[in-house]
Each structure stands twice: as C-alpha cells, then as structure tokens.
C-alpha cells in the first residue's frame, strides 16, 4: 500500500523541485536540453523506469524543454514513489 509523505520530506530528498500552483499535492520541475533528441532520450529513460516501478509522471514537452509533474493519483498526494522517481529523474538529468 502506498502512503502519503509530507512535502517537506519530498523536498529534502529532491533537487530544485517546487510545489505546483494548482490545488493539489504535486511537485514540478523544468528541464532544458541542447536539442529535441536529447530531451526525448531523457523522456524515454524515465518512461522505462516509470513502467518498472508502476508510477507514471505527468509531462509536457516542446522541442528541448520538458516540464515534469509528480503526484500519486491513487492517494491524491505525494508518496515514496514520487521521491523514488524524482531521484531517478534528477540522476538522469545530471548524466
């Protein structure tokens, strides 16, 4: 069973994520790449990890820019899955 975690706990484990501006418990982060191919490669690596852990991001892509939002829809809040996927995303971006 997935349990809610406090947003402060999420922020303590992730780099430069912020709360969404809507009325839900979710976090978001913007990423920028040299070109579309690099952005799409990044998205593909995240998609494979998301399938592996059964937790899928919300995302928006225009050419070399990606905005990713994480939340756990089942509990209408943030969970350890958001931390796990967020850490993976941060690590992939640093490569």
Buried (B, 14 or more C-beta within 10 A) or exposed (E): EBEBBEBEEBBEBBEEBEBBEEEEBBBBBEBEBEEEEEBBBBBEBBEEBBEEEEBBBEBEBEEBEBBBBBBBEEBEBBBBBBBBBBEBBBEBBEE
